[in-house]
């Protein structure tokens, strides 16, 4: 299996941090990019065995008040991590397939 990567923004309580979301054989990782990596970026990494769900969540209204869907990763402790990626449904499916050992 090969690693997958997507440009993404991770939503935190104080706003969004731009970077890249990566899917490996064992982990989902977010790595801040650019200025965010130096100023506000906190990397995120979780083993796939601790991910209990990957799906799409309605986001806040975006450009022209259109709702923007976001990737939502639910962890075993019940917390959710939100990411803005171009095709959240496909990214969620990739995570689920990788968990099942098919991707």
Protein Blocks (a to p, Z undefined) as FASTA:
>chain_A
ZZdddddddddfkbccdddddddfkbccdddehjllmmmmccddddfklpgbdcdddddd
dehhiacdddddddfkopacddddfblmlmmmmmmmmmnopZZ
